[in-house]
Structure formats: structure tokens, C-alpha cells
């Protein structure tokens, strides 16, 4: 039952990520000539320029076509589960986009000049949800994300350098698109959408990597330390002290955990010593083994090619 629930949550998140991307691209960005991303940006530009001539130029098809070589390379080079989830995301996103286009759903939304900015910001927010959701299920959104990971693994670039490369590619596609379409508003709206998207990503990444500090005053420090280490998969520190009221010697067990582990930690504390005194504090940043950021964690999984 737990395994089924885990699969349901993971693939539910994947479906939501695909819907967010497809809706942002097909219903908001393309009708308003907003170019977002590298591969998605190229697909959008092709759709804006040529989709009136033939359905083969719909953005959904080109999102799929351009991603094919990247997905094949990812499947060969990366962890198979990661690659499979990325492939499912790209195929599902492209399929939803094509369905929205064939049924002409975009015509149901009325855009006017005063509302365009708001719609662009909404599109940027929806786009920003996709990557954190895919990282949550240990996958990626394909396109420039795969290119960025390849540069880290093959060229040894640091995550910051890879991020700058992706931003440079995205910006280049936006600038080229504004020149080709001869419309400066393409540049303004596209950069705005990209900016909002990055804000949403950053906010969600902070949520995924949020850590907490547990400080537990207990008479069973050794047992508490052992149980927490086993249950949380994180180390602990035991500090000796004197109780201010009782004047008796006490032990304080300190453990840094992920936010999602708090409920489990509470259960362990109650089982080991129901009379223990504990409090929790937010930790802004943790540097060290066992506390990789989500991007680094994903890279570790990619390096482990064998499932």
C-alpha cells in the first residue's frame, strides 16, 4: 500500500508538471508571442512562424522532435529511472499541447492588451512549477535541463556555471526570437516570464531543501542518538550539560533533519524517552555530507547509472 501511494504521489506530480508546462506554452505563451526556454522556445518560435501553414509545425511536435536526441543520449548516459521519468514528462507535455491545439482551446481565452502582462506572469509561474516537481520525482523537464546536466557530468562544470549556461541559452533564444519576429514586446514579455519562473523555482527549491535542528534534553542520550541516527540517516551530537532548575547532569542530543522527517523524529523521541524535552529550530543552510541540495542530489543519482 505504501509503495502504491508513493507511485501515485510521484506520477501525480509528474502529470501536474506536464499540465502546467503545456498550459503555459500552448494557452498563454504562444498566443501572446512569448518565448520561454531553449528547446521550448525554439518550438514556440516555429509554431508562431509556421503553424498556420501546417499542423506539423505545432509546438507540441517540435518540442518532441528536438528533445528526441537529448532523451536518447540521456537514456544511454544517465540513470534509467531518471531518463524514463524525463521521457514520460516530455511525451505527456507534447501530447497535452497537441490536444489543446487540435481542439483550439486557446480561442476560449480572451486576451486584451491590459491583461497580457498578468497572463504572462501566470504563465511564468506555471512554467516555474515544472522543474521543482520533476526534481521531486527525480526526473527533469528535458531540453536545456538535460544539456545542463550533461555539461556538469561531461565537462565538470559546477552547478552555478551550468545554470549560467542554461540562462545564456534561454536568453539567446529570446533575443533571436524578438529579432526574427521584429517585435520588442517579445523580448520584454519573454524576459518577464523567465524572471517569474526563476522566482517560483527558487521558492520551491528552498522548500524542498528546508532543514531543521532538533535539540533533545534526555536521560537516555546514547539510545536516543542511536535511534535517531538509524531512523533519520543523519548523524547526531551529544553535549553534556547541567539542568538550570534541577542542577542535575543532563545530556543534549543535537540532530539536523529534513523538514519532511519531523513527524518520524517525534515518534522516535516519544518511543525512546517520553519525558524528554525537545525543541525545533529552522536552519537556514547546512553544508556537509548528508545534506546535498536537490540539484546535487539529482547529479549523484545520475552518476549511478545502474538501477
C-alpha positions, 0 to 999 in steps of 0.5 A, spaced: 500 500 500 505 504 501 509 503 495 502 504 491 501 511 494 508 513 493 507 511 485 501 515 485 504 521 489 510 521 484 506 520 477 501 525 480 506 530 480 509 528 474 502 529 470 501 536 474 508 538 471 506 536 464 499 540 465 502 546 467 508 546 462 503 545 456 498 550 459 503 555 459 506 554 452 500 552 448 494 557 452 498 563 454 505 563 451 504 562 444 498 566 443 501 572 446 508 571 442 512 569 448 518 565 448 520 561 454 526 556 454 531 553 449 528 547 446 521 550 448 522 556 445 525 554 439 518 550 438 514 556 440 518 560 435 516 555 429 509 554 431 508 562 431 512 562 424 509 556 421 503 553 424 498 556 420 501 553 414 501 546 417 499 542 423 506 539 423 509 545 425 505 545 432 509 546 438 507 540 441 511 536 435 517 540 435 518 540 442 518 532 441 522 532 435 528 536 438 528 533 445 528 526 441 536 526 441 537 529 448 532 523 451 536 518 447 543 520 449 540 521 456 537 514 456 544 511 454 548 516 459 544 517 465 540 513 470 534 509 467 529 511 472 531 518 471 531 518 463 524 514 463 521 519 468 524 525 463 521 521 457 514 520 460 514 528 462 516 530 455 511 525 451 505 527 456 507 535 455 507 534 447 501 530 447 497 535 452 499 541 447 497 537 441 490 536 444 489 543 446 491 545 439 487 540 435 481 542 439 483 550 439 482 551 446 486 557 446 480 561 442 476 560 449 481 565 452 480 572 451 486 576 451 486 584 451 492 588 451 491 590 459 491 583 461 497 580 457 502 582 462 498 578 468 497 572 463 504 572 462 506 572 469 501 566 470 504 563 465 511 564 468 509 561 474 506 555 471 512 554 467 516 555 474 512 549 477 515 544 472 522 543 474 521 543 482 516 537 481 520 533 476 526 534 481 521 531 486 520 525 482 527 525 480 526 526 473 527 533 469 523 537 464 528 535 458 531 540 453 536 545 456 535 541 463 538 535 460 544 539 456 545 542 463 546 536 466 550 533 461 555 539 461 556 538 469 557 530 468 561 531 461 565 537 462 565 538 470 562 544 470 559 546 477 552 547 478 552 555 478 556 555 471 551 550 468 545 554 470 549 560 467 549 556 461 542 554 461 540 562 462 545 564 456 541 559 452 534 561 454 536 568 453 539 567 446 533 564 444 529 570 446 533 575 443 533 571 436 526 570 437 524 578 438 529 579 432 526 574 427 519 576 429 521 584 429 517 585 435 520 588 442 514 586 446 517 579 445 523 580 448 520 584 454 514 579 455 519 573 454 524 576 459 518 577 464 516 570 464 523 567 465 524 572 471 517 569 474 519 562 473 526 563 476 522 566 482 517 560 483 523 555 482 527 558 487 521 558 492 520 551 491 527 549 491 528 552 498 522 548 500 524 542 498 531 543 501 528 546 508 532 543 514 531 543 521 535 542 528 532 538 533 535 539 540 533 533 545 534 534 553 534 526 555 536 521 560 537 516 555 542 520 550 546 514 547 539 510 545 536 516 543 542 518 538 542 511 536 535 511 534 535 517 531 541 516 527 538 509 524 531 512 523 533 519 520 540 517 516 543 523 519 548 523 524 547 526 531 551 530 537 551 529 544 553 535 549 553 534 556 550 539 560 547 541 567 539 542 568 538 550 570 532 548 575 534 541 577 542 542 577 542 535 575 547 532 569 543 532 563 545 530 556 543 534 549 542 530 543 543 535 537 540 532 530 539 536 523 533 533 519 529 534 513 523 538 514 519 532 511 522 527 517 519 531 523 513 527 524 518 520 524 523 524 529 517 525 534 515 518 534 522 516 535 523 521 541 516 519 544 518 511 543 525 512 546 524 517 552 517 520 553 519 525 558 524 528 554 524 535 552 525 537 545 525 543 541 525 545 533 529 550 530 529 552 522 536 552 519 537 556 514 543 552 510 547 546 512 553 544 508 556 537 509 555 530 507 548 528 508 545 534 506 546 535 498 541 540 495 536 537 490 540 539 484 546 535 487 542 530 489 539 529 482 547 529 479 549 523 484 543 519 482 545 520 475 552 518 476 549 511 478 547 509 472 545 502 474 538 501 477 
